[in-house]
Amino acid sequence: MAENTTIARPYAEAVFKLAQEQGDLKGWSAKLQLLAAVVADAEMAAIIASPKVAKDQLNKLIIDICGDKLDAGGKNLVNLLVANGRISVAAEIAALYEVSRAEAEGSVEAEAISAMPLTEEQQKAITAALTRRLGRNVELVCKVDKSLLGGAIVRSGDLVIDGSAVSRLSQLAKAMLP
């Protein structure tokens, strides 16, 4: 995984620089997400890994699947990644690009995982608290995981706040052991 990130970083930086020059950060985000989704498909992953598929065939297949959602720049990126045998790191490129985009836009994505759906009021409170703590605009993505029993886990980059009932019970159990 770390190796894939290392491989993907220069591509993500180059695409981000190009997107800034074009003033199209959101457009490139959509292209990279599409490419990552196409490459992540199980059948496509098998085709990419197959030595029987020529690079030009793979290139044409990916571009055909993406259709008109890829402009000339997106097609050039596909050409480059396929030619260099790096198309399999499309998801890592997209993820690194999103980090750069968020930094440039002064925003950050946070994930709140709770045992039950969060109310609008709770979402606003979490977003406000994270905005104060991180000093950036926060886009909150909420998920439900009933295995938490209660409470929530909030993640944003390296920051993890675990207020789940499972975590608290685990801490209590550790404190009670000799």
C-alpha positions as CSV (number, residue, x, y, z in Angstrom):
1,M,0.0,0.0,0.0
2,A,2.8,2.4,0.9
3,E,4.6,1.4,-2.2
4,N,1.5,2.2,-4.3
5,T,1.2,5.6,-2.6
6,T,4.9,6.3,-3.5
7,I,4.2,5.4,-7.1
8,A,1.0,7.4,-7.3
9,R,2.3,10.6,-5.7
10,P,4.2,12.1,-8.7
11,Y,1.2,11.5,-10.9
12,A,-1.2,13.0,-8.4
13,E,1.0,16.1,-8.0
14,A,1.3,16.5,-11.8
15,V,-2.5,16.2,-12.3
16,F,-3.1,18.7,-9.4
17,K,-0.7,21.2,-10.9
18,L,-2.4,20.8,-14.3
19,A,-5.9,21.2,-12.7
20,Q,-4.8,24.4,-10.9
21,E,-3.4,25.8,-14.2
22,Q,-6.7,25.0,-15.9
23,G,-8.8,26.2,-13.0
24,D,-10.6,22.9,-13.0
25,L,-10.0,21.2,-9.6
26,K,-13.6,19.7,-9.4
27,G,-13.5,18.5,-13.0
28,W,-10.2,16.6,-12.5
29,S,-11.6,15.3,-9.2
30,A,-14.5,13.8,-11.1
31,K,-12.3,12.3,-13.8
32,L,-9.9,10.7,-11.3
33,Q,-12.8,9.3,-9.3
34,L,-14.3,7.8,-12.5
35,L,-10.9,6.3,-13.5
36,A,-10.4,4.9,-10.0
37,A,-13.9,3.3,-10.1
38,V,-13.3,1.7,-13.5
39,V,-9.9,0.3,-12.4
40,A,-11.3,-1.0,-9.1
41,D,-13.9,-3.2,-10.8
42,A,-12.9,-6.9,-10.2
43,E,-13.2,-7.8,-13.9
44,M,-11.2,-4.8,-15.0
45,A,-8.5,-5.6,-12.3
46,A,-8.2,-9.1,-13.8
47,I,-7.8,-7.6,-17.3
48,I,-5.2,-5.1,-16.1
49,A,-3.2,-7.9,-14.5
50,S,-3.4,-10.2,-17.5
51,P,-0.2,-10.4,-19.6
52,K,-2.4,-11.5,-22.5
53,V,-3.9,-8.0,-22.9
54,A,-1.8,-5.5,-24.9
55,K,-1.3,-2.0,-23.6
56,D,-3.1,-0.5,-26.5
57,Q,-6.1,-2.8,-26.0
58,L,-6.2,-1.9,-22.3
59,N,-5.9,1.8,-23.1
60,K,-8.7,1.7,-25.6
61,L,-10.9,-0.4,-23.3
62,I,-10.6,2.0,-20.4
63,I,-11.2,5.1,-22.6
64,D,-14.2,3.4,-24.1
65,I,-15.7,2.6,-20.7
66,C,-15.2,6.1,-19.5
67,G,-16.8,7.5,-22.7
68,D,-17.3,11.2,-23.0
69,K,-16.7,11.8,-19.3
70,L,-13.0,11.9,-20.1
71,D,-11.8,14.9,-22.1
72,A,-8.4,15.0,-24.0
73,G,-6.5,15.6,-20.8
74,G,-8.1,12.6,-19.1
75,K,-7.4,10.4,-22.1
76,N,-3.8,11.5,-22.0
77,L,-3.6,10.6,-18.4
78,V,-5.0,7.1,-19.2
79,N,-2.5,6.8,-22.0
80,L,0.4,7.7,-19.7
81,L,-0.6,5.4,-16.9
82,V,-1.2,2.4,-19.2
83,A,2.1,3.0,-21.0
84,N,4.0,3.1,-17.8
85,G,2.2,0.2,-16.2
86,R,0.7,2.4,-13.5
87,I,-3.0,2.3,-14.2
88,S,-3.6,0.0,-11.2
89,V,-2.7,2.9,-8.8
90,A,-5.5,5.1,-10.1
91,A,-7.3,4.9,-6.7
92,E,-4.2,6.1,-4.9
93,I,-3.7,8.9,-7.4
94,A,-7.3,10.0,-6.9
95,A,-7.0,9.9,-3.1
96,L,-3.7,11.9,-3.1
97,Y,-5.3,14.4,-5.5
98,E,-8.2,14.9,-3.2
99,V,-5.9,15.7,-0.3
100,S,-4.1,18.3,-2.3
101,R,-7.5,19.7,-3.5
102,A,-8.8,20.0,0.0
103,E,-5.6,21.8,1.2
104,A,-5.9,24.2,-1.7
105,E,-9.6,24.9,-1.0
106,G,-9.0,25.2,2.7
107,S,-11.3,22.3,3.5
108,V,-11.0,18.8,4.8
109,E,-13.2,15.8,4.8
110,A,-14.1,14.1,8.1
111,E,-15.9,10.9,8.6
112,A,-18.3,10.3,11.5
113,I,-19.2,6.7,12.2
114,S,-22.0,6.2,14.7
115,A,-24.2,3.4,16.0
116,M,-27.3,5.2,14.9
117,P,-27.9,7.9,12.3
118,L,-26.8,11.4,13.4
119,T,-29.4,14.1,13.6
120,E,-28.9,17.3,11.6
121,E,-28.2,19.1,14.9
122,Q,-25.5,16.5,15.9
123,Q,-23.9,16.8,12.4
124,K,-23.8,20.6,12.7
125,A,-22.2,20.4,16.2
126,I,-19.5,17.9,15.1
127,T,-18.8,20.0,12.0
128,A,-18.5,23.2,14.0
129,A,-16.2,21.6,16.6
130,L,-13.9,20.1,13.9
131,T,-13.8,23.4,12.0
132,R,-12.6,25.1,15.2
133,R,-10.1,22.4,16.0
134,L,-8.7,22.0,12.5
135,G,-9.0,25.6,11.3
136,R,-10.5,24.5,8.0
137,N,-14.0,24.1,6.5
138,V,-15.1,20.6,7.2
139,E,-17.2,18.4,4.9
140,L,-18.7,15.7,7.2
141,V,-19.5,12.3,5.8
142,C,-21.7,10.2,8.1
143,K,-21.9,6.4,8.2
144,V,-23.7,4.0,10.5
145,D,-22.1,1.0,12.1
146,K,-24.4,-0.8,14.6
147,S,-21.5,-2.8,15.9
148,L,-20.3,0.3,17.8
149,L,-23.3,-0.2,20.2
150,G,-23.3,3.6,21.0
151,G,-21.3,6.7,20.6
152,A,-19.3,7.6,17.5
153,I,-15.9,7.6,15.9
154,V,-14.7,10.7,14.1
155,R,-11.8,10.6,11.6
156,S,-10.1,13.4,9.7
157,G,-6.7,12.7,8.3
158,D,-4.5,11.6,11.2
159,L,-7.0,12.8,13.8
160,V,-9.2,10.0,15.3
161,I,-11.6,10.7,18.1
162,D,-13.1,7.4,19.4
163,G,-16.1,8.0,21.6
164,S,-17.7,4.6,20.8
165,A,-19.2,2.5,23.5
166,V,-17.1,-0.5,22.3
167,S,-13.9,1.6,22.8
168,R,-15.0,2.8,26.3
169,L,-15.8,-0.7,27.4
170,S,-12.5,-1.9,26.1
171,Q,-10.7,0.8,28.1
172,L,-12.7,-0.1,31.2
173,A,-11.8,-3.8,30.8
174,K,-8.1,-2.9,30.5
175,A,-8.2,-0.7,33.6
176,M,-9.8,-3.5,35.6
177,L,-7.1,-6.1,34.7
178,P,-4.2,-6.5,37.1
